[in-house]
């Protein structure tokens, strides 16, 4: 828990050991986040989840796995990016299967908006990137259009082999196509 929710966090207080910071925005049940923390003990991981049950599940998984390079905050992802992350502090954001809010009138609730991309780009270090996956083709087009409008980020394919999230496993089992993109800091 940060001491002050109205100013940027001190990463040295959050993580006692220095290392690149990777942030999973909306970490769900924590499967992806815990697996990444285990695979890369030299990196620091911060997950956000606003739903209490999912946050508790992630904490249990992290405790059972004995990871020490992972922290979780129960906070809205956009708020964390806008107010709590220091400028240039993040090496990578993961936005994996965000809520697509498919009805047009709900599109303003989507996470990937021009303002969010600018704030996330500011939080990235010079070589930082935002990695995004979705199963929703319409939302993927929306994401790419917003990314192309952000002069701070360059759009490229993301084909890295990373652990599947709970949503990804479910969607792949249903036969859905997965769309991914990496937005790199310019």
N, C-alpha and C positions, 0 to 999 in steps of 0.2 A: 504494500500500500504506500503510495507516495505521501510524503508529509503534506504536500500542497498540491491540490488538483488544479491550480491556476497558474503554475509555472512549470517550465521544463524540468524533468527529473534529472538527478545526478546519476549517471550510469555507473560510476565507481561505487556508489552506495548500493545500487541494485545488484551488481555483479562484482564480487570481491576480486575476481581474476579478470585481467584484460583479455579481450578477444573480439573478433568481429561480431556485431550484433545482427541477428536475423529475427524478423518479427512476423509471426503468423497471425494475420488479422482474421478473427473469427475461427478459432481453432477447433470448433466442434467437439468431438469426443477425445481429442488430444492424440489420436493414433499417429498422425503425421508428425506432430511436434515432438513427442517423446522419442519416436524412432530417429528423427533427425538429431536430437540432442545426444542420443546414444552413439550414433554413427560419427558425430563430429564433436568430441569433447573439448576441442580447442576453440570452439565457437560458443557464443552466448545466445540463448533463445528466449524470446519474450512472446507469449501468446496472449491474445485477447479473446474473451468470450463474454457475451452479455447475459446468456442464460445460465442460471445458477446450477441446474442439474448437470449441464455439460461442463461447466467450470469444475464442479466437484469430481466428475468422472476423470477429467484431465489431471487434477491434483492427485487422485488415487493412483492413476497409471504412473505418474512421475515418481511418486513416493515408492511404489512397488519396484520400479526400475532402478531406483537409487540415483537418479540424475541430479547433478548439482549445478548444471549450467542452464537451467530452465527456470523461468519465472512466469507467473500467470496473473493477469489483471482482469477483473470483471468490470469492464468498461466498454463503451461504444468505440469501435475501431476508429471512426472518423475523429472522435474527440481526442483519442490518444495521439493520432498523427498531427492534429492541428495544435494541441496545447501542451502535450506532455513529453514529446520526443525532442531532444536538442537538435539543432541544425547540424547536419552532416554526421549524425551518429549511427545511421543504419546502413549496413552493407546490402541487405536484401529484405524485401517485403514479400510475403506469400499471401495471395488472395485466392483461395481455393474454393471454388463452387459457392460464390456469394449468392445471396437471394436475388433472383432475377427480376422480381417485381414485374411480372409480365404485362399487367394491364397498363396501358399508356398513361392513365391518370396517376399511377403509382411510380412512374419512372423517376420523379424527383427523390424518391426514397433510396434509389440505387446508390451503392457505395461509390462506384467508379463514375465520378462526375469531374468536370474540369477543375473545380476548386480543390477537390480531394487530390487529384493528380499533381497539381502545383504544390500543395502542402507536403505530399509524400516525396516529391522530387527535392524539396528543401531539406527534408529529414535525411535524405540519402547522402552518403559520402560520394566523392567524385566518381568512383567506379561502381556505384550502387545500382541496383536494379529492382524492378517490381515484377514478380512472376505470377501470372494469373492463369487459372483454369476454370472452365465452365462447360456444362453440357448443353447450354441454351444458345443456339445459333443467333437468335435475335439479340440477346444480351452481348454476345461476343462481338457482333457488328457494332453495337452501341459503344462497347469498350474501345474497340479499335478506332472508331470515329473520334471519340474524346481524346484518345492518346495522340492521334495525328494532329489534333488542335493544340497540343501542349508542346511548346517549343523547347522545353527543358528535358524532354524524353524522346528517345528513338525507339521505334517499334521493330521487333525482330522475332523470329520463331523461337519457341522455348521447347526443346526436346530433351532436356536433361532427365536422367532416370532418378526419380525421387520416389519415396514411399507413397502409396496410394492413401487417400483419405477414406473415411467411412463412406462418404457420399460417392466418391469415385468408384470404389468397389461395387457399390449398389448399382450405379449407373452403367458400369461396364457389364455387369451381370445381366442387366436389362437389354444390352445391345446398343446402348446410346453411344454416339460419337462424342469424343472429348476434344474441346478446342483449347489451345493454349497460346500464350504470347508472353514475351519478355519485353519490358520497357526499361531501357538502359538510360542512365543519366548522361546527358550530352555535355 
